[in-house]
Amino acid sequence: MTGAYTIGAICAPAAVVTVELAALRTGILRRRQFWVTIAITLAFQVAVDGWLTKLSAPIVVYRPAAITGFRWPWDIPVEDFGFAFAMITLTLALWERARHE
């Protein structure tokens, strides 16, 4: 499927935010600490993901038809940031929900 990774990178964060707002309702999206956590983890992602996906010597290679081809910063496919946000957010929301049960 053309753009499958791109579609997933758009749908995953939207689905996680929907699950948080409709079902989990932990309120993490309104917390400053959450956004600081996102910034810190994405900063580390840039360093690691940049090394893994650098076009000069890639360790991880993406099928060109699966992504937009837009890479920022360095050689990181922008889609990776959507998946990272979704994974971090869902993990923290589930953890927060379990903590209060």
C-alpha positions in Angstrom: 0.0 0.0 0.0 1.4 3.4 -1.0 2.0 5.6 2.0 1.1 2.9 4.6 3.7 4.0 7.1 2.5 7.6 6.6 -1.1 6.7 7.1 -0.2 4.8 10.3 1.9 7.7 11.5 -1.1 10.0 11.2 -3.7 7.5 12.6 -1.7 6.2 15.5 -1.4 9.5 17.4 -5.0 10.4 16.6 -6.2 7.0 17.9 -4.2 7.4 21.1 -5.5 10.9 21.8 -9.0 9.6 21.1 -8.5 6.7 23.5 -7.1 9.1 26.2 -9.9 11.6 25.8 -12.8 9.1 25.5 -11.8 6.1 27.6 -8.8 6.5 29.8 -9.4 10.1 30.8 -6.2 10.5 32.8 -5.8 14.2 31.9 -2.2 13.8 31.0 -2.6 15.8 27.8 -3.3 18.9 29.9 -0.2 18.5 32.1 3.0 20.4 31.6 5.0 17.4 32.9 3.6 15.3 30.0 4.8 17.9 27.4 8.2 18.2 29.0 8.5 14.4 28.9 7.5 14.4 25.2 10.2 17.0 24.5 12.9 15.1 26.3 12.1 11.8 24.7 11.8 13.3 21.3 15.2 15.0 21.8 16.7 11.6 22.4 14.8 10.1 19.5 16.4 12.7 17.2 19.9 11.5 18.2 19.2 7.8 18.0 16.8 7.9 15.0 19.1 10.2 13.1 21.9 7.7 13.5 19.7 4.7 12.5 18.2 6.3 9.4 21.0 8.5 8.1 21.0 8.2 4.4 24.8 8.0 4.2 24.9 4.6 6.0 21.4 3.6 7.1 20.7 0.8 9.5 17.0 1.1 9.1 15.8 1.4 5.5 12.2 2.5 4.6 10.4 1.4 1.4 10.1 4.7 -0.5 6.5 4.1 -1.4 5.6 3.7 2.3 6.7 7.2 3.4 6.4 10.7 2.2 10.1 11.1 1.7 10.2 14.2 3.9 13.0 13.8 6.4 13.7 16.3 9.2 16.0 16.9 11.0 18.9 15.2 9.4 17.6 12.1 7.7 14.7 11.1 10.0 11.4 10.3 8.3 8.8 12.6 9.8 6.5 9.7 10.2 8.7 8.4 13.0 7.7 11.3 15.2 4.0 10.4 15.0 4.7 6.8 16.0 6.9 8.0 18.9 4.3 10.4 20.2 1.7 7.6 20.0 3.8 5.1 21.8 5.0 7.4 24.6 1.5 8.9 25.1 -0.3 5.5 25.2 2.3 4.1 27.6 2.1 7.0 30.0 -1.7 7.1 29.9 -2.0 3.4 30.6 0.5 3.7 33.4 -1.4 6.6 34.9 -4.7 4.8 34.6 -3.2 1.7 36.3 -1.8 3.8 39.0 -5.2 5.1 40.0 -7.1 1.8 39.9 
